[in-house]
Amino acid sequence: MKKRRNLTSADSLPATAGAPGRLKRMVTALALPSMLGACAAHAPHATPPSHQTAQHAKGGHLAPARQRPKDYDWLSLSRLSVEPTLRLPSEIVVVESILARKQAEAERAQASEVPIQTRHGRWLSGKKQDLAYRHAAPVARQAVGKGGAWERVRRGLMLASEEHERVQAEVDAFKRSPGSFSILTRNAEPFLSFVSEEIERRGLPLDLVALPMIESGYQTAAVSPRNAGGLWQLMPQTGQEHGVKLTDDYDGRFDVHASTSAALSYLSHLKSVYRGDWLLVLAAYNAGEGTVNRALEANRKAGKSLAFWDLNLPAETMAYVPKFLALSQLIADPQRHGLRLPKSSALPVLARVQVNGEMPLEAAPAAAGMESEEFFAFNPAFKPGATLKATHSLLLPLDRAEAFVAQMPQAKLVSARHYVVKKGDTLVVIAKRHGVPQTRLALWNGLKTDSPVKPGQQLEIFPISRT
């Protein structure tokens, strides 16, 4: 290590010591070709898939293969081994310095600094997409029970005990780049409560909250080069098969509620196909059922094991499943690995608004008291300038949702369920139990915040998601 440091000193490079510009040009000319070669040789998602379609077991029809986005990022590059490709010591020192600096920058960065491509072909700064995390009135900040939403997720994990050397390698990679884990978990927070509730309702492992981390980084408007889109990176046909609507003005894959329902429906289908083997389920979600079925059949004919680890699957898939399992382990016990989950005790509230009948979307932001860019950051499924002609749902901060409903007679907050008051209940107890503001619970039901409630009385509790 001492020798490498000396190579960057003024004594080692006397001809360039007084010429920063010349040094920069020389370093670029020397190191960049090899660095790019290293990226091409080692980038984790560079291998093209060996398939274009996947045969769905149900119905016997073809559907496009599910693929994760291939977005390039410095956090991935920072994990690459450059030694085999970069042969000159000076090349290695320069690249290591660049990677260390980029990794440090990434770990200091907030998720709001990462730009992504949207389905409308625009590049939005992460600050605009981060509105779901930041936009909230003080009255809309509530805890989600003791320990927060992450504690609820941790109690429902089922796959965190899976051990394999590839899983450990992914765990170690996250430990070397703790900023990447922080960004993923922070991005998840706006949707964590809603997504975990939907997973629980279907009786699926809460480990699945990690799936959008891998697929989209929990960016609602993310689009992959293969046209997979949304939090769950659904392909158009896969989404339609599981209830997502696609029109010229609306793509349900970018609708948080619609896409989550479709993705969990698809995962439930895969669970049935692979008889509860979640490693095969995850592999099929990434590579397609046809790819996994062919690998299983090949091993069956050869008399080999049918376990995921023994299948001949695309390199991307063989990395995808261990990464998911690693995230599950890190969420289960972050302290053991020197990491931390974000606190989820003071987060904004999102509410779903149902719009019945015709409504021009250009009028919606003003009705909600929001900027257009903010409005569509919450609702990227809709094409700006379109007119809603059927029943649709919008996702808004709760206080903005209430303002919107007050302005739009064809809109209403969607009620998830009626709650029957039990003996000993008070508005405070009920609000805390359901993770909603007491003031809002009273408002929804035409009560004062100190109004008593009686056993048998019915209260409306609206579906809200903490962000």
MARFIMI-786454 format. One record per residue (C-alpha): residue in one letter; x, y, z; residue number from 1. Coordinates in Angstrom, 3 decimals, always signed. Layout:
% MARFIMI-786454
DRENFI  residuo        c1        c2        c3  num
DRENFI        A         X         Y         Z  NUM
...
END
This chain:
% MARFIMI-786454
DRENFI  residuo        c1        c2        c3  num
DRENFI        M    +0.000    +0.000    +0.000    1
DRENFI        K    +2.925    +2.393    +0.684    2
DRENFI        K    +4.288    +1.820    -2.810    3
DRENFI        R    +0.929    +2.706    -4.378    4
DRENFI        R    +0.712    +5.958    -2.426    5
DRENFI        N    +4.201    +6.936    -3.536    6
DRENFI        L    +3.183    +6.547    -7.163    7
DRENFI        T    +0.852    +9.511    -6.810    8
DRENFI        S    +3.348   +11.812    -5.120    9
DRENFI        A    +5.176   +14.729    -6.729   10
DRENFI        D    +8.415   +12.714    -6.692   11
DRENFI        S    +6.815    +9.932    -8.701   12
DRENFI        L    +5.431   +12.281   -11.378   13
DRENFI        P    +7.919   +15.154   -11.630   14
DRENFI        A    +7.052   +16.080   -15.201   15
DRENFI        T    +3.448   +16.849   -14.320   16
DRENFI        A    +3.710   +18.140   -10.781   17
DRENFI        G    +3.234   +21.761   -11.781   18
DRENFI        A    +0.709   +21.167   -14.540   19
DRENFI        P    -2.682   +20.046   -13.208   20
DRENFI        G    -4.317   +20.300   -16.618   21
DRENFI        R    -1.631   +18.165   -18.256   22
DRENFI        L    -1.841   +15.669   -15.411   23
DRENFI        K    -5.607   +15.364   -15.794   24
DRENFI        R    -5.306   +14.767   -19.547   25
DRENFI        M    -2.547   +12.214   -19.050   26
DRENFI        V    -4.468   +10.354   -16.336   27
DRENFI        T    -7.595   +10.298   -18.496   28
DRENFI        A    -5.732    +9.016   -21.550   29
DRENFI        L    -3.945    +6.368   -19.515   30
DRENFI        A    -6.696    +5.074   -17.240   31
DRENFI        L   -10.022    +5.662   -18.944   32
DRENFI        P    -9.762    +3.004   -21.697   33
DRENFI        S    -8.817    +0.315   -19.221   34
DRENFI        M   -11.409    +1.500   -16.714   35
DRENFI        L   -14.143    +1.304   -19.326   36
DRENFI        G   -12.850    -2.125   -20.291   37
DRENFI        A   -13.169    -3.194   -16.681   38
DRENFI        C   -16.725    -1.902   -16.588   39
DRENFI        A   -17.652    -3.794   -19.725   40
DRENFI        A   -16.010    -6.949   -18.502   41
DRENFI        H   -17.356    -6.921   -14.973   42
DRENFI        A   -20.544    -4.862   -14.891   43
DRENFI        P   -23.114    -6.977   -13.063   44
DRENFI        H   -25.884    -6.518   -15.631   45
DRENFI        A   -23.832    -6.467   -18.827   46
DRENFI        T   -24.595   -10.029   -19.924   47
DRENFI        P   -27.457   -10.006   -22.416   48
DRENFI        P   -30.295   -12.382   -21.622   49
DRENFI        S   -30.380   -15.668   -23.464   50
DRENFI        H   -34.149   -15.452   -23.886   51
DRENFI        Q   -36.702   -12.970   -25.159   52
DRENFI        T   -39.937   -14.571   -24.050   53
DRENFI        A   -41.075   -16.670   -21.135   54
DRENFI        Q   -43.725   -19.391   -21.305   55
DRENFI        H   -46.306   -18.868   -18.585   56
DRENFI        A   -47.339   -22.139   -17.066   57
DRENFI        K   -50.871   -20.850   -16.605   58
DRENFI        G   -52.783   -20.744   -19.887   59
DRENFI        G   -49.924   -21.906   -22.099   60
DRENFI        H   -49.354   -18.520   -23.753   61
DRENFI        L   -46.232   -16.471   -24.276   62
DRENFI        A   -45.451   -13.312   -22.379   63
DRENFI        P   -42.399   -11.041   -22.419   64
DRENFI        A   -39.700   -12.085   -19.986   65
DRENFI        R   -39.491   -10.128   -16.739   66
DRENFI        Q   -36.258    -8.209   -16.511   67
DRENFI        R   -34.842    -5.882   -13.929   68
DRENFI        P   -33.633    -2.446   -15.061   69
DRENFI        K   -30.057    -2.265   -16.327   70
DRENFI        D   -29.319    +1.205   -14.972   71
DRENFI        Y   -25.630    +1.953   -14.437   72
DRENFI        D   -24.560    +3.375   -11.115   73
DRENFI        W   -21.344    +4.166    -9.317   74
DRENFI        L   -22.345    +2.041    -6.346   75
DRENFI        S   -22.253    -1.038    -8.564   76
DRENFI        L   -18.985    +0.054   -10.166   77
DRENFI        S   -17.409    +0.536    -6.758   78
DRENFI        R   -17.753    -3.198    -6.112   79
DRENFI        L   -15.920    -4.260    -9.267   80
DRENFI        S   -12.507    -5.850    -9.157   81
DRENFI        V   -10.275    -3.900   -11.554   82
DRENFI        E    -7.071    -5.844   -10.921   83
DRENFI        P    -7.356    -8.386   -13.814   84
DRENFI        T    -7.898    -5.691   -16.474   85
DRENFI        L    -5.804    -2.755   -15.216   86
DRENFI        R    -2.210    -3.892   -15.433   87
DRENFI        L    -0.186    -0.721   -14.741   88
DRENFI        P    +0.169    +0.217   -11.051   89
DRENFI        S    -0.573    +3.851   -11.891   90
DRENFI        E    -3.825    +2.818   -13.578   91
DRENFI        I    -4.922    +0.917   -10.514   92
DRENFI        V    -4.131    +3.795    -8.172   93
DRENFI        V    -6.010    +6.316   -10.308   94
DRENFI        V    -9.082    +4.136   -10.686   95
DRENFI        E    -9.117    +3.169    -7.003   96
DRENFI        S    -8.940    +6.863    -6.118   97
DRENFI        I   -11.809    +7.721    -8.451   98
DRENFI        L   -13.952    +4.857    -7.196   99
DRENFI        A   -13.284    +5.675    -3.561  100
DRENFI        R   -14.265    +9.294    -4.148  101
DRENFI        K   -17.422    +8.344    -6.065  102
DRENFI        Q   -18.422    +5.809    -3.427  103
DRENFI        A   -17.920    +8.353    -0.649  104
DRENFI        E   -20.025   +10.864    -2.573  105
DRENFI        A   -22.762    +8.304    -3.091  106
DRENFI        E   -22.838    +7.345    +0.559  107
DRENFI        R   -23.159   +10.988    +1.570  108
DRENFI        A   -25.796   +11.635    -1.048  109
DRENFI        Q   -29.488   +11.456    -0.330  110
DRENFI        A   -31.761    +9.460    -2.573  111
DRENFI        S   -33.022   +12.788    -3.936  112
DRENFI        E   -29.780   +13.240    -5.869  113
DRENFI        V   -30.263   +10.232    -8.161  114
DRENFI        P   -31.955   +11.016   -11.503  115
DRENFI        I   -34.005    +8.377   -13.319  116
DRENFI        Q   -35.805    +8.235   -16.624  117
DRENFI        T   -39.590    +8.475   -16.512  118
DRENFI        R   -42.112    +6.775   -18.730  119
DRENFI        H   -42.761   +10.099   -20.499  120
DRENFI        G   -39.136   +10.226   -21.617  121
DRENFI        R   -38.188   +13.065   -19.241  122
DRENFI        W   -35.294   +13.067   -16.817  123
DRENFI        L   -36.467   +14.261   -13.424  124
DRENFI        S   -34.069   +15.142   -10.670  125
DRENFI        G   -34.493   +12.862    -7.684  126
DRENFI        K   -35.511   +15.929    -5.677  127
DRENFI        K   -38.746   +16.057    -7.644  128
DRENFI        Q   -39.320   +12.327    -7.180  129
DRENFI        D   -38.476   +12.579    -3.497  130
DRENFI        L   -41.572   +14.708    -2.897  131
DRENFI        A   -43.452   +11.691    -1.575  132
DRENFI        Y   -40.967   +11.559    +1.277  133
DRENFI        R   -40.742   +15.283    +1.999  134
DRENFI        H   -44.196   +16.715    +1.252  135
DRENFI        A   -46.425   +16.733    +4.307  136
DRENFI        A   -48.231   +19.035    +6.657  137
DRENFI        P   -47.072   +18.792   +10.301  138
DRENFI        V   -50.492   +17.473   +11.311  139
DRENFI        A   -49.972   +14.442    +9.087  140
DRENFI        R   -46.967   +13.027   +10.910  141
DRENFI        Q   -47.606    +9.884   +12.913  142
DRENFI        A   -45.807    +6.797   +14.114  143
DRENFI        V   -46.805    +3.407   +12.763  144
DRENFI        G   -46.978    +1.591   +16.062  145
DRENFI        K   -44.046    +0.918   +18.362  146
DRENFI        G   -40.868    +0.416   +16.342  147
DRENFI        G   -42.384    +1.827   +13.165  148
DRENFI        A   -43.194    +0.215    +9.846  149
DRENFI        W   -39.791    -1.460    +9.567  150
DRENFI        E   -40.373    -3.336   +12.820  151
DRENFI        R   -43.630    -4.638   +11.411  152
DRENFI        V   -41.782    -5.849    +8.317  153
DRENFI        R   -39.044    -7.515   +10.360  154
DRENFI        R   -41.618    -9.531   +12.302  155
DRENFI        G   -42.974   -10.992    +9.056  156
DRENFI        L   -39.725   -11.990    +7.344  157
DRENFI        M   -39.569   -15.633    +6.253  158
DRENFI        L   -36.504   -15.871    +3.982  159
DRENFI        A   -33.823   -14.138    +6.043  160
DRENFI        S   -32.345   -17.422    +7.278  161
DRENFI        E   -31.325   -18.671    +3.805  162
DRENFI        E   -27.559   -19.143    +3.851  163
DRENFI        H   -25.253   -19.480    +0.860  164
DRENFI        E   -21.846   -18.123    -0.082  165
DRENFI        R   -23.423   -15.995    -2.823  166
DRENFI        V   -25.824   -14.463    -0.327  167
DRENFI        Q   -22.938   -13.712    +2.024  168
DRENFI        A   -21.044   -12.071    -0.834  169
DRENFI        E   -23.986    -9.724    -1.436  170
DRENFI        V   -24.265    -8.973    +2.287  171
DRENFI        D   -20.565    -8.109    +2.349  172
DRENFI        A   -20.995    -5.880    -0.709  173
DRENFI        F   -23.727    -3.870    +1.022  174
DRENFI        K   -21.582    -3.604    +4.147  175
DRENFI        R   -18.775    -2.130    +2.048  176
DRENFI        S   -21.224    +0.399    +0.576  177
DRENFI        P   -23.632    +1.211    +3.420  178
DRENFI        G   -24.856    +4.269    +1.532  179
DRENFI        S   -26.558    +2.083    -1.054  180
DRENFI        F   -28.549    +0.291    +1.656  181
DRENFI        S   -29.495    +3.634    +3.215  182
DRENFI        I   -30.732    +5.000    -0.107  183
DRENFI        L   -32.820    +1.907    -0.860  184
DRENFI        T   -34.482    +1.809    +2.550  185
DRENFI        R   -35.129    +5.537    +2.557  186
DRENFI        N   -36.699    +5.362    -0.913  187
DRENFI        A   -38.943    +2.548    +0.317  188
DRENFI        E   -40.398    +4.526    +3.208  189
DRENFI        P   -43.116    +6.431    +1.314  190
DRENFI        F   -44.680    +3.146    +0.253  191
DRENFI        L   -43.607    +0.742    +2.980  192
DRENFI        S   -46.808    +0.786    +4.999  193
DRENFI        F   -49.093    +0.262    +2.017  194
DRENFI        V   -46.914    -2.388    +0.358  195
DRENFI        S   -46.432    -4.357    +3.584  196
DRENFI        E   -50.176    -4.260    +4.305  197
DRENFI        E   -50.955    -5.642    +0.849  198
DRENFI        I   -48.336    -8.382    +1.203  199
DRENFI        E   -49.720    -9.404    +4.597  200
DRENFI        R   -53.280    -9.375    +3.284  201
DRENFI        R   -52.322   -11.952    +0.658  202
DRENFI        G   -50.434   -14.143    +3.128  203
DRENFI        L   -47.080   -13.662    +1.405  204
DRENFI        P   -43.650   -13.201    +3.063  205
DRENFI        L   -42.926    -9.626    +4.063  206
DRENFI        D   -39.453   -10.140    +2.590  207
DRENFI        L   -41.137    -9.062    -0.661  208
DRENFI        V   -40.839    -5.416    +0.387  209
DRENFI        A   -37.231    -5.822    -0.822  210
DRENFI        L   -38.281    -6.690    -4.373  211
DRENFI        P   -38.919    -3.109    -5.538  212
DRENFI        M   -35.566    -2.167    -4.011  213
DRENFI        I   -33.881    -4.386    -6.571  214
DRENFI        E   -36.298    -3.734    -9.413  215
DRENFI        S   -36.630    +0.052    -9.335  216
DRENFI        G   -35.011    +1.392    -6.189  217
DRENFI        Y   -38.594    +2.256    -5.151  218
DRENFI        Q   -38.816    +4.922    -7.870  219
DRENFI        T   -42.399    +5.064    -9.126  220
DRENFI        A   -41.541    +6.447   -12.566  221
DRENFI        A   -38.592    +4.169   -13.354  222
DRENFI        V   -38.397    +2.650   -16.841  223
DRENFI        S   -35.941    -0.048   -17.900  224
DRENFI        P   -34.387    -0.316   -21.387  225
DRENFI        R   -36.730    -3.275   -22.002  226
DRENFI        N   -39.818    -1.176   -21.165  227
DRENFI        A   -40.465    -2.676   -17.748  228
DRENFI        G   -41.911    +0.067   -15.598  229
DRENFI        G   -42.939    +1.254   -12.161  230
DRENFI        L   -42.009    +0.183    -8.634  231
DRENFI        W   -42.272    -3.499    -9.558  232
DRENFI        Q   -40.867    -3.148   -13.108  233
DRENFI        L   -43.788    -4.926   -14.754  234
DRENFI        M   -43.723    -5.669   -18.472  235
DRENFI        P   -46.874    -4.416   -20.253  236
DRENFI        Q   -48.321    -7.852   -20.996  237
DRENFI        T   -47.535    -9.248   -17.548  238
DRENFI        G   -49.226    -6.244   -15.974  239
DRENFI        Q   -52.328    -6.605   -18.148  240
DRENFI        E   -52.609   -10.310   -17.353  241
DRENFI        H   -52.846    -9.367   -13.671  242
DRENFI        G   -55.325    -6.529   -13.903  243
DRENFI        V   -53.304    -3.465   -14.876  244
DRENFI        K   -54.998    -1.116   -17.345  245
DRENFI        L   -53.008    +0.448   -20.174  246
DRENFI        T   -54.415    +3.276   -22.299  247
DRENFI        D   -53.011    +6.204   -24.243  248
DRENFI        D   -53.444    +8.415   -21.178  249
DRENFI        Y   -52.808    +5.971   -18.320  250
DRENFI        D   -50.300    +3.210   -17.625  251
DRENFI        G   -51.238    +1.346   -14.452  252
DRENFI        R   -47.746    -0.062   -14.062  253
DRENFI        F   -46.793    +3.348   -12.658  254
DRENFI        D   -49.797    +3.476   -10.337  255
DRENFI        V   -48.569    +2.422    -6.891  256
DRENFI        H   -51.829    +0.722    -5.885  257
DRENFI        A   -52.588    -0.945    -9.221  258
DRENFI        S   -49.033    -2.130    -9.839  259
DRENFI        T   -48.633    -3.518    -6.315  260
DRENFI        S   -51.844    -5.496    -6.705  261
DRENFI        A   -50.699    -6.846   -10.076  262
DRENFI        A   -47.187    -7.717    -8.898  263
DRENFI        L   -48.454    -9.568    -5.831  264
DRENFI        S   -51.006   -11.393    -7.984  265
DRENFI        Y   -48.197   -12.489   -10.282  266
DRENFI        L   -46.038   -13.561    -7.335  267
DRENFI        S   -48.957   -15.548    -5.891  268
DRENFI        H   -49.304   -17.272    -9.250  269
DRENFI        L   -45.595   -18.116    -9.299  270
DRENFI        K   -45.818   -19.391    -5.728  271
DRENFI        S   -48.478   -21.827    -6.883  272
DRENFI        V   -46.468   -22.893    -9.940  273
DRENFI        Y   -43.299   -23.584    -7.928  274
DRENFI        R   -45.107   -24.999    -4.882  275
DRENFI        G   -43.890   -22.390    -2.432  276
DRENFI        D   -40.211   -22.521    -3.391  277
DRENFI        W   -39.522   -18.802    -3.092  278
DRENFI        L   -36.069   -18.960    -4.643  279
DRENFI        L   -37.610   -20.360    -7.831  280
DRENFI        V   -40.427   -17.797    -7.565  281
DRENFI        L   -37.915   -14.941    -7.455  282
DRENFI        A   -35.901   -16.453   -10.302  283
DRENFI        A   -39.035   -16.674   -12.449  284
DRENFI        Y   -40.036   -13.101   -11.604  285
DRENFI        N   -36.664   -11.988   -12.938  286
DRENFI        A   -36.011   -14.352   -15.844  287
DRENFI        G   -39.484   -15.626   -16.740  288
DRENFI        E   -41.188   -18.920   -16.103  289
DRENFI        G   -39.999   -20.413   -19.388  290
DRENFI        T   -36.340   -19.899   -18.509  291
DRENFI        V   -36.732   -21.436   -15.057  292
DRENFI        N   -38.831   -24.334   -16.358  293
DRENFI        R   -36.232   -25.178   -19.016  294
DRENFI        A   -33.474   -25.150   -16.401  295
DRENFI        L   -35.510   -27.428   -14.135  296
DRENFI        E   -36.244   -29.826   -16.981  297
DRENFI        A   -32.580   -29.978   -17.979  298
DRENFI        N   -31.540   -30.870   -14.421  299
DRENFI        R   -34.390   -33.357   -14.126  300
DRENFI        K   -33.262   -35.198   -17.271  301
DRENFI        A   -29.655   -35.170   -16.069  302
DRENFI        G   -30.627   -36.504   -12.652  303
DRENFI        K   -29.347   -33.372   -10.949  304
DRENFI        S   -30.710   -31.372    -8.046  305
DRENFI        L   -33.689   -29.121    -8.731  306
DRENFI        A   -32.627   -26.568    -6.125  307
DRENFI        F   -32.188   -23.008    -7.344  308
DRENFI        W   -28.460   -22.988    -6.575  309
DRENFI        D   -27.878   -25.956    -8.886  310
DRENFI        L   -29.762   -24.644   -11.924  311
DRENFI        N   -28.161   -23.265   -15.069  312
DRENFI        L   -29.808   -19.839   -15.155  313
DRENFI        P   -28.681   -16.495   -16.610  314
DRENFI        A   -25.919   -14.781   -14.652  315
DRENFI        E   -28.244   -11.883   -13.906  316
DRENFI        T   -30.766   -14.180   -12.239  317
DRENFI        M   -28.090   -16.010   -10.283  318
DRENFI        A   -27.085   -12.610    -8.851  319
DRENFI        Y   -30.652   -11.301    -8.455  320
DRENFI        V   -31.875   -13.925    -5.980  321
DRENFI        P   -28.842   -13.713    -3.628  322
DRENFI        K   -29.140    -9.926    -3.622  323
DRENFI        F   -32.782   -10.192    -2.578  324
DRENFI        L   -31.902   -12.655    +0.190  325
DRENFI        A   -29.078   -10.405    +1.348  326
DRENFI        L   -31.485    -7.469    +1.672  327
DRENFI        S   -33.819    -9.677    +3.679  328
DRENFI        Q   -30.998   -10.546    +6.082  329
DRENFI        L   -29.935    -6.921    +6.417  330
DRENFI        I   -33.494    -5.771    +7.146  331
DRENFI        A   -33.888    -8.583    +9.687  332
DRENFI        D   -30.821    -7.593   +11.697  333
DRENFI        P   -29.138    -4.420   +10.431  334
DRENFI        Q   -27.174    -3.805   +13.632  335
DRENFI        R   -25.403    -7.133   +13.305  336
DRENFI        H   -23.989    -5.904   +10.000  337
DRENFI        G   -23.197    -2.377   +11.125  338
DRENFI        L   -26.151    -0.843    +9.249  339
DRENFI        R   -29.248    +1.067   +10.282  340
DRENFI        L   -32.834    +1.251    +9.107  341
DRENFI        P   -34.366    +4.720    +8.888  342
DRENFI        K   -36.669    +5.788   +11.689  343
DRENFI        S   -40.279    +5.667   +10.541  344
DRENFI        S   -41.919    +7.478   +13.439  345
DRENFI        A   -42.329   +10.938   +11.877  346
DRENFI        L   -43.345   +10.469    +8.273  347
DRENFI        P   -45.960   +12.070    +6.017  348
DRENFI        V   -49.231   +10.361    +5.234  349
DRENFI        L   -50.468    +9.496    +1.743  350
DRENFI        A   -54.120    +8.940    +0.932  351
DRENFI        R   -55.933    +7.503    -2.078  352
DRENFI        V   -58.571    +9.597    -3.785  353
DRENFI        Q   -61.127    +8.023    -6.124  354
DRENFI        V   -62.296   +10.163    -9.031  355
DRENFI        N   -65.592    +9.190   -10.654  356
DRENFI        G   -66.536   +10.731   -13.980  357
DRENFI        E   -64.774   +13.139   -16.291  358
DRENFI        M   -62.017   +15.384   -14.999  359
DRENFI        P   -59.233   +17.217   -16.882  360
DRENFI        L   -55.951   +16.413   -15.191  361
DRENFI        E   -54.586   +19.882   -15.833  362
DRENFI        A   -57.080   +21.142   -13.244  363
DRENFI        A   -56.114   +18.571   -10.615  364
DRENFI        P   -52.865   +20.085    -9.231  365
DRENFI        A   -54.501   +23.444    -8.524  366
DRENFI        A   -57.460   +21.735    -6.833  367
DRENFI        A   -55.032   +19.915    -4.552  368
DRENFI        G   -53.016   +23.072    -3.884  369
DRENFI        M   -49.905   +21.563    -5.483  370
DRENFI        E   -47.498   +22.388    -8.269  371
DRENFI        S   -48.032   +20.320   -11.422  372
DRENFI        E   -44.612   +18.707   -11.069  373
DRENFI        E   -45.390   +17.704    -7.489  374
DRENFI        F   -48.772   +16.270    -8.450  375
DRENFI        F   -47.365   +14.070   -11.214  376
DRENFI        A   -44.463   +12.964    -9.025  377
DRENFI        F   -47.119   +11.236    -6.906  378
DRENFI        N   -49.108   +10.092    -9.967  379
DRENFI        P   -46.732    +9.227   -12.833  380
DRENFI        A   -49.256    +6.751   -14.314  381
DRENFI        F   -51.183    +9.627   -15.874  382
DRENFI        K   -50.188   +11.519   -18.987  383
DRENFI        P   -50.156   +15.274   -18.294  384
DRENFI        G   -52.928   +17.029   -20.210  385
DRENFI        A   -55.184   +13.979   -20.332  386
DRENFI        T   -58.811   +13.927   -19.248  387
DRENFI        L   -60.004   +11.211   -16.873  388
DRENFI        K   -63.147    +9.632   -18.322  389
DRENFI        A   -63.501    +6.608   -16.059  390
DRENFI        T   -63.008    +5.819   -12.383  391
DRENFI        H   -59.387    +6.279   -11.347  392
DRENFI        S   -57.439    +6.654    -8.124  393
DRENFI        L   -54.936    +9.363    -7.277  394
DRENFI        L   -52.248    +9.273    -4.594  395
DRENFI        L   -51.802   +12.490    -2.601  396
DRENFI        P   -50.564   +13.676    +0.806  397
DRENFI        L   -53.538   +13.427    +3.132  398
DRENFI        D   -54.002   +17.149    +3.698  399
DRENFI        R   -53.768   +17.756    -0.071  400
DRENFI        A   -56.201   +14.896    -0.691  401
DRENFI        E   -58.749   +16.468    +1.617  402
DRENFI        A   -58.318   +19.839    -0.128  403
DRENFI        F   -58.756   +18.110    -3.489  404
DRENFI        V   -61.963   +16.352    -2.428  405
DRENFI        A   -63.350   +19.641    -1.151  406
DRENFI        Q   -62.759   +21.225    -4.568  407
DRENFI        M   -63.830   +18.324    -6.777  408
DRENFI        P   -67.383   +16.973    -6.253  409
DRENFI        Q   -66.617   +13.879    -8.348  410
DRENFI        A   -63.760   +12.903    -6.009  411
DRENFI        K   -63.816   +11.156    -2.643  412
DRENFI        L   -61.382    +9.644    -0.198  413
DRENFI        V   -61.569    +5.885    -0.572  414
DRENFI        S   -62.633    +4.094    +2.590  415
DRENFI        A   -60.718    +0.899    +3.229  416
DRENFI        R   -63.005    -0.492    +5.895  417
DRENFI        H   -65.501    +0.175    +8.632  418
DRENFI        Y   -64.214    -0.270   +12.161  419
DRENFI        V   -66.576    -1.393   +14.912  420
DRENFI        V   -65.736    +0.229   +18.245  421
DRENFI        K   -64.922    -2.224   +21.046  422
DRENFI        K   -65.235    -1.860   +24.806  423
DRENFI        G   -62.477    +0.355   +26.146  424
DRENFI        D   -61.802    +2.040   +22.792  425
DRENFI        T   -61.262    +5.770   +22.504  426
DRENFI        L   -60.403    +7.866   +19.466  427
DRENFI        V   -56.829    +8.058   +20.732  428
DRENFI        V   -56.550    +4.270   +21.028  429
DRENFI        I   -58.185    +3.594   +17.644  430
DRENFI        A   -56.079    +6.222   +15.852  431
DRENFI        K   -52.860    +4.844   +17.346  432
DRENFI        R   -53.835    +1.260   +16.520  433
DRENFI        H   -54.420    +2.100   +12.875  434
DRENFI        G   -51.562    +4.557   +12.557  435
DRENFI        V   -53.735    +7.533   +11.564  436
DRENFI        P   -53.871   +11.052   +13.034  437
DRENFI        Q   -56.509   +11.389   +15.742  438
DRENFI        T   -57.622   +14.733   +14.295  439
DRENFI        R   -58.236   +13.125   +10.897  440
DRENFI        L   -60.063   +10.149   +12.384  441
DRENFI        A   -62.410   +12.561   +14.132  442
DRENFI        L   -62.835   +14.662   +10.980  443
DRENFI        W   -63.656   +11.663    +8.793  444
DRENFI        N   -66.437   +10.658   +11.158  445
DRENFI        G   -67.877   +14.087   +11.991  446
DRENFI        L   -66.594   +14.005   +15.574  447
DRENFI        K   -64.554   +16.250   +17.804  448
DRENFI        T   -61.111   +15.040   +18.845  449
DRENFI        D   -62.371   +14.527   +22.417  450
DRENFI        S   -65.697   +12.926   +21.457  451
DRENFI        P   -66.453    +9.668   +23.289  452
DRENFI        V   -67.189    +6.551   +21.234  453
DRENFI        K   -69.443    +3.649   +22.199  454
DRENFI        P   -69.071    -0.115   +21.678  455
DRENFI        G   -70.786    -1.124   +18.438  456
DRENFI        Q   -70.366    +2.317   +16.864  457
DRENFI        Q   -68.976    +2.218   +13.300  458
DRENFI        L   -66.104    +4.451   +12.229  459
DRENFI        E   -64.661    +5.012    +8.788  460
DRENFI        I   -60.910    +4.621    +8.460  461
DRENFI        F   -59.407    +5.639    +5.137  462
DRENFI        P   -56.561    +3.787    +3.407  463
DRENFI        I   -53.432    +5.803    +4.004  464
DRENFI        S   -49.772    +4.985    +3.412  465
DRENFI        R   -47.038    +6.486    +5.583  466
DRENFI        T   -44.200    +8.065    +3.700  467
END
